Amino acid sequence: MTGPTGSGKTTTLYSALAEINDPGGNISTAEDPIEYDLPGVTQIQANPAIDLTFANILRAFLRQDPGVCSSAEEIHAAALAGGMVDLKGYAALTLALGYTAVEEVTSVVSIAD
């Protein structure tokens, strides 16, 4: 999902996570900050001061066999998650701060170069 500040990206993402959440599933999110509490969802707040970066959190999640990984507002982590999730076959939901989807695709492609 992409859009400018205040466009409802976070609310939409949390709504989607709440909708697909079920007791037998495993949903993990990397956030900074955690904006809503989602019961039954593993939510970790990034803290670079102690090396708890988005990338490190997402790597740890993938060792736990999540059904869904989510990362908010961190394009590098989103690109990393996309590649890792693609290899394992998990779903990835992510947000990116931008005005158009084309902008974000261009950003992700430039990271891969």
N, C-alpha and C positions, 0 to 999 in steps of 0.2 A: 504494500500500500504506500502511496506517496501523496504528498500534498503540503501546502504551506502551514506554518504555525497557526493553530486554532481551527483547523479545518475538520477536526474530529477523527483523526487517524487513530489515536490511542483509544478513544472510546469504542471505535469500530473494532479494533483488534481485541480489546478485552471482551466485547460482546461476542465475537467469534469464538474466542477461547472458552468462554462460559457455555456457549451453545454446544461445542463439541466435547466438553468435559464429561467424562463418565467415570464411575468408581473403578472400573477395570483398566482404565487408560493410564498413560504416563505422559503428562504435559509438563514441560520445563521451560521457564522463561529467564532470560538475562535482561536486567533492566537497570536504569539509572535516571531517576529514582523509581521505586515501585510506587505506582500511582493508585492502584486499586488492589485490595486483598481478594484473591480468588481461592476459595476453599478447594482443596484437592489438587491444586496446581503447585509444583515446586517453583518458587520465585526466588531468584538470587539477585541481590543488588551489587552491581559492579563497584569496585573500590580499588582503583589503580595504585593507591598508596601502599597497599599490601599485595600487589601483583594479582589482584582479583579482577582481571580485565575481561572484556566481553569475549575475546578469543579464548582465554583460559577457561572461562565458565562453559562456553559452548563445547570445547574439547571434552571437559568433564561430563557434560550431559550425554554426549554420544557414547561414552563408556557405560552409561546406565540404561541403554536401549530405550530411549524415549520414543513415543509414538509421534509426538509433535514437539518441535523446538521453536522458540520465539525469541527474537531479539528486537529491541526498539531503538530507533534513532541512531544507529551506528552502522554506517554503510560498509566499513571494512569487515566488521563482524558478520554482517549480513552476507557479504561475498564469501567469507570463510565458511559460514554455516551452509550456504547454498552448495558449495563444493563438497563438503563433508556429508551433508544430508543426501546429496545426489548419489554418493558412493554407497551409502547404507540403505537408501530407500525410505527415509523418514520424511514426514511433512515439515515444511519450514514456513512460518509466518513471520513477516518482518515489516518494519516501518522504515521509511527514509524521508528525510526532510528535503523536499524539492517541490517544484511547481508542476512538473509533468513526469509521466512515466518514462518518456523518452530520455529526459535528463538523467534519471536514475539508471537506466540501462547503459547509457554512455559512461556513467561513473563506475559501474561494476565492471564493464569491459576494460576501462582504463586501468583499474586495479590489477586485472589479470595480465596486463602487458608488462 
